[in-house]
Amino acid sequence: MGRLQRTLSNVSEATGTDNGRVAVVGGSVDYPNQPAIVGLAALRTGSDHVRTLVTEHIYEIVASHSPNLLVSSYAGTTFTAETTERITDLDKWADALVIGPGLVDADTDAICEAIDTLEGPVVVDALAIEPALEADLSNAVLTPSGSEDGPIYDAYGSLETFTEETGAVITLTGAVDEIVADGERLENETGTSALSVAGTGDTLAGITASLLGQGLDRQEAAELAAWILGKSGELATADYGPGVVATDVLERIPKTIR
């Protein structure tokens, strides 16, 4: 924990005028709340600004979550090739970008194309993971759950081989969160069974993106994000027991960092 503790202290003590901007591309009519959870987690981790890009059909839902979120929308109900043009502008604005949380029925080629256009670091989450396997992932952190890593195994045989061949970093969430980078697998030491509740994967994506936007390298951001999520889950569980929900966890991120 020594190296992560020093990094955590640096994040906690950051007082500069620029703690990074995070963009979030996700959500759908069936999953309208995921982009907001990601964005709020990034803000609680220290990001200065978070902008979500969502379908116009859920714009009001996402915007109503918090006045602290910046929200933009695109036409239609799904993410398509036409929407990728917006990604270039977001990439220029943001220091890190998240794509995938709640992004149901998106055009798979459009997701791949969007990731390939990015110059900054990207967190690839949930439904964007499988189509992203055809993209350049050398600047990516993937955050699959144990039910979302199947396509990686199918294509590469193991997570270790995948990270060696693509340069990607993986945070695999489960009973024990694991970080895989450069063919090596590490176990996170914090956490609680309550983190199986819906929305905590979105919280992890937001924490990771915030740390990337604050300048951490991808493996360091992945390791520290898993630690922060786990410790925040422990704090929330101490207060709420088995009734913990994702927003309880993200609200305890600042206390974890302090």
N, C-alpha and C positions, 0 to 999 in steps of 0.2 A: 504493500500500500504506500510505501514511502514516496515513490515517484508521483503517484496519483495524488497523494496528499499535498505535495508541493504545488502541483498543477492546480488543484482545487483552491489552494490558498491564493494563487495568482488570480484565478477567476473571481474569488471573493473580494479581493482587494482592488480590482480593476476600477479606476476612477477616471479613465480617459474620456474624451469627447466622442469617441466612436467605438461602440461595443458591437457593431455589426448589424446587418439587415438580413432577414430571412424571408424567402418567398415560399409559399405552399401551394401546390397544384394538386387538387383532389376533390373528393366529395361527389355526391350524386343524389338523385331524388330518394333512393333507398338508404343512403348513408350521408345525410346532410351535416352531421355534427363533427365528423372527423377532422376536417381542415381547421376548425376552431380550436379543438383540443390540441392539435399540433402547434398552432400559432400561440396559444396561451402558454404552453409549456416552454416554447422558445423565449417568450417575454419573461417568464419567471426565472429562466436561466440567465437572463441578463441582456438579451438582444434589445437594441434601441427601437427597431421598427420591424413589424411583421406584416406582410401583405399576402392575402390569399387570393387565388384565382379560381373561381368556381363557375359552374353553369348558372345562367340567369335564373333558373327555376329554384335554386336554393339560396340565391343571393341574400334575401331578407332574413332567412334563418341564420346564416353565418354571421351577417352583420349585426344581428341582434344579440349575439353572445356577449360581446364586450365592445365598449367604445374605444378600447385600446387597439383593436385590430383594424388594419386597413383592408378593404375588401374590393376586389374587382371581379367582373363577370364576363363570360363569353356567351354567345348565342347558342341555342340548341340545348339538348339534354345530355349529350355525351362529348367527350374529348375527341376531336378529329384532327385531320391534317391541317385544316384551316386554323385551328386553335394554336398550332405550334408557332405561328408567327408571333404570338404574344409572349412566348417563352424567351425569345431573344431580348425583348425589352426588359423582362423580369430579370434575366441573367445579368444584364448590364447594371441594373439597380441593386441586386442582392449580392451579399457576400457568400451565401449558401442557399440551396434550394432543396425542397422536399417534393417528391412526386409519388403519387400512388395511394395515399390513404383514402379509402372510400370511393376510389375512382372506378366505378362499375361500368362495364360495357364500353370501355374506351377502345378506340382504334389502336390495335397493337403496333402497327407500323408507325403511327403517329407518336406513340410513347417512345419507341426506339429512336425516331428522328429527333424528337425533342431532346432526349438525353445526349445525342451526338452533337447537338448544337451548343451545349453548355460549355463554358470556359471555367466556371467556378466549381467548387465541390458540390456534390449532390447526394442526398439521402434517398435511396430507392426503397419504397415501402410497399407491403401488401400486394395489391393487384397489379402494380407496375413491375414486380420482380420478374415474372416469367417473360413478358415481352422485352424487358431490358436486357435479357441474356444475349440478344443479338447486337447490343449497342457497345460503344466504348465505355468500359467501366473502370478505367484506370484512375479516375478521380471520384469514385463512388464509394459510399458505405451502404450496404444492403442490410435491412432490418427484418428478416423473415421470422415468423414464429415457427414452431415445430411442424405446423400443418402447411407451411408455405415454402418449405425448402426442397420439396420433391423435384421440381423442375431442374434445380441446380444439380442434384444427385443424378437425375436422368441424363443430363448433358455432359457432366464432368466426372461422375463417379464418386466424388467426395468434395466436401467444402474446402479442404486443404488444397486439393488440386485446382479447384476453381480460383482460389485467391492467387495461387502461383501463376496461373496462365493468363488471368485477366488483370491482375493488379488491384482488384477490388478488396475491400475489407467487409467482413460480415459480423453483425451482432445477431446471434441466434437466441431468441427468447424461449424460455421453457422453465422447467422446475429449477434449473440452474442456468442463468444466462451465460453464454460463451461468446468470446471474440475470436475470430479466425482471421489471420493476416499473414501473408508471406508463407503460407503452408504450415503455420503454427496455430495451435488452439489453446486459449487461456480461459479459465473459469472466473466469473465474477463472484466476489465473496459476500455481497449484500443481497437482500431480497426477502420475500415472504410469499406464501401461497396465495395471499390476497391479490397479488399482481397478475393473476389469471383473469381478472375482471376486464370486461370490454373497455377499450380506450387507453389501456396502459401502453400498448404498442405504439399508438399515436403519440403518447406522451414521450416515449423513448425517442421517436423520430424527431420531435421538436427539440428535445434536449440536445441530441446529437448535432442537429443543424445549427443550433445556437452556438455550440462550442466550436464548430467548424467556422462559423462566421466571425468568431472572436479570435481566430488565427491558429487554433490547434490543428496538428496534423491528423490525418484520418484515424490511424490506429489509436492515438492518444485520445481523440474525441470519442471514439467508440468505447474504449475502456472506461473513461471517466463518466460518460453518459450512463452506461450500465450501472456503475457504482452509485451515481446520484439517484437514478430511478429506484434501485433497490433500497437505498437508505431512506428515501422519501416514502417508499411503501412501508417500511418498518415504522416510521414515525406516524403515518396515517393509521396503521393497524393498531398501534398503541392507544390511539384515541377512539377508533371506531370498531375494532375487532373485525368480525367477518362481514360487516356492512360497508366496508371500504368501496368507494367508487373512484373512477379515474381522476375526477376533479379534486378529490381529497388529496390524492397523491401529488398532483401538479402544484397545488397550493402550498405544499411543504417543501418544494424545491429550494426556495430562498433560505429556509432554515437549515436544510442539509448543506448548502454551500457555505453559509456562515459558520 
